[in-house]
Amino acid sequence: MALDELKSAVPDYAKDLRLNLGSVIGNSDLPQQQLWGTVLACAIASRSPKVLRELEPEAKANLSPEAYTAAKSAAAIMAMNNVFYRTRHLLSDPEYGTMRAGLRMNVIGNPGVEKVDFELWSLAVSAINGCGQCLDSHEQVLRKAGVDRETIQEAFKVAAVIQAVGVTLDTEAHLA
């Protein structure tokens, strides 16, 4: 199992990450599609080749072709949106917030899967990319759709752990 290989690659000084990785993926209360879509989108967003290489096959095996594509789409569109909206938010000139974005984001309206799943994946990627405006937006859509806070937190726990594992393994690869 690729998850076991990934856990075994985590060095002893990051034992908590190893345990958390097993917990957030192996013991998640999220439905399979939500879990594995979150895992795949976050593995992509982590930018860690090792994390993506180890988690992608299992994600693909646990997702329908439509969900697999949608999770990759969430990572792709949020890579753009998180930079755009975070920058607009961080600029001190409020005029940027009134300007039309002018960027295509059609996949958000028609992701090919349940809107709630796509929103959850987008929120998790936004957590990795650090865009507060996107986090608020996706969290509000999820809450309006009846998703509870525990489910939302589960998604950003997955994001936090995958990102931390990616940083740790990439650091070790560079130091080797």
C-alpha positions in Angstrom: 0.0 0.0 0.0 1.4 3.4 -1.0 0.2 5.1 2.2 2.3 2.7 4.2 5.4 3.4 2.0 4.8 7.1 2.4 4.5 6.8 6.2 7.7 4.7 6.4 9.5 7.4 4.5 8.7 10.0 7.1 11.8 10.4 9.4 11.7 9.7 13.1 12.0 13.4 14.0 8.6 13.9 12.3 6.9 10.8 13.9 3.8 12.9 14.7 3.3 13.5 10.9 3.6 9.7 10.3 0.9 9.1 12.9 -1.3 11.9 11.7 -1.0 10.7 8.1 -2.3 7.3 9.1 -5.0 8.9 11.1 -6.4 11.5 8.7 -6.4 9.1 5.8 -6.8 5.7 7.4 -9.4 6.7 10.1 -11.3 9.5 8.4 -15.0 9.9 8.8 -15.2 11.5 5.3 -17.0 9.5 2.6 -14.5 7.8 0.3 -15.0 10.3 -2.6 -14.6 13.3 -0.3 -11.6 11.8 1.4 -9.7 10.7 -1.7 -10.6 13.8 -3.7 -9.2 15.9 -0.8 -6.1 13.7 -0.7 -5.5 14.0 -4.4 -6.1 17.7 -4.6 -3.9 18.3 -1.6 -1.1 16.0 -2.9 -1.1 18.1 -6.1 -1.2 21.4 -4.1 1.7 20.2 -1.9 4.0 20.3 -4.9 5.8 17.3 -3.5 6.7 14.8 -6.2 7.0 12.0 -3.6 3.7 12.7 -1.9 1.9 12.9 -5.3 3.6 9.8 -6.6 2.7 7.7 -3.5 -0.9 9.0 -3.0 -2.2 9.4 -6.6 -2.5 5.7 -7.5 -4.6 5.0 -4.4 -6.7 8.1 -5.0 -7.3 7.1 -8.6 -8.4 3.6 -7.4 -10.8 5.1 -4.9 -12.4 7.7 -7.2 -14.6 7.6 -10.2 -13.0 8.9 -13.4 -15.2 12.0 -13.0 -14.2 12.6 -9.4 -10.5 12.0 -10.2 -10.6 14.7 -12.9 -12.6 17.0 -10.7 -10.1 16.8 -7.8 -7.3 17.6 -10.2 -9.5 20.5 -11.5 -9.9 21.8 -8.0 -6.2 21.8 -7.5 -5.6 23.6 -10.8 -8.3 26.3 -10.5 -7.4 27.0 -6.9 -3.7 27.4 -7.8 -4.8 30.3 -9.9 -7.6 31.7 -7.7 -5.6 31.5 -4.4 -2.9 33.7 -5.9 -5.3 36.1 -7.4 -7.7 36.5 -4.5 -4.9 36.4 -1.8 -3.0 39.2 -3.7 -6.1 41.3 -4.1 -6.9 40.9 -0.4 -3.4 41.7 0.7 -3.0 44.9 -1.4 -3.8 47.9 0.7 -5.7 49.6 -2.1 -9.3 48.5 -1.7 -10.1 49.5 -5.4 -8.7 46.1 -6.5 -11.6 44.4 -4.7 -14.1 46.2 -6.9 -12.5 45.3 -10.2 -13.7 42.5 -12.3 -11.5 39.4 -12.1 -11.8 38.6 -15.8 -10.5 35.0 -15.3 -12.3 31.9 -16.5 -13.5 29.7 -13.6 -16.2 27.7 -15.4 -15.2 24.4 -13.6 -16.4 25.8 -10.3 -20.0 26.0 -11.7 -19.8 22.7 -13.4 -17.2 20.4 -11.8 -18.6 17.1 -12.9 -19.2 15.9 -9.3 -21.4 17.0 -6.4 -20.8 20.7 -5.7 -20.2 20.0 -2.0 -17.3 17.6 -2.9 -15.7 20.1 -5.2 -16.1 22.9 -2.6 -14.5 20.8 0.1 -11.5 20.0 -2.2 -11.2 23.7 -3.1 -11.2 24.7 0.6 -8.5 22.1 1.4 -6.3 23.4 -1.4 -6.9 27.0 -0.3 -5.7 26.0 3.2 -2.4 24.8 1.7 -2.1 27.9 -0.5 -3.0 30.3 2.4 -5.9 32.3 0.8 -8.1 33.6 3.5 -10.7 35.0 1.1 -11.0 31.7 -0.7 -11.2 29.8 2.6 -14.0 32.0 3.8 -15.9 31.8 0.5 -15.7 28.0 0.2 -16.5 27.5 3.9 -19.6 29.7 3.6 -20.8 27.7 0.5 -20.3 24.4 2.4 -22.0 25.6 5.6 -25.0 26.9 3.5 -25.2 23.4 1.9 -25.5 21.9 5.4 -21.9 20.6 5.8 -21.0 20.6 9.4 -17.8 22.1 10.9 -16.4 18.7 11.7 -16.4 17.7 8.1 -14.9 21.0 7.0 -12.2 20.7 9.6 -11.5 17.1 8.6 -10.7 18.4 5.1 -8.2 21.0 6.3 -6.6 18.5 8.7 -5.9 16.3 5.6 -4.5 19.4 3.9 -2.3 20.3 6.9 -0.8 16.8 7.2 -0.2 16.2 3.5 1.5 19.6 3.2 3.7 18.9 6.2 4.6 15.5 5.0 5.5 17.0 1.6 7.7 19.7 3.1 9.5 17.1 5.4 10.1 14.6 2.6 11.3 17.2 0.1 13.6 18.7 2.8 15.1 15.3 3.4 15.6 14.7 -0.3 17.4 18.0 -0.7 19.6 17.3 2.3 20.5 13.7 1.2 
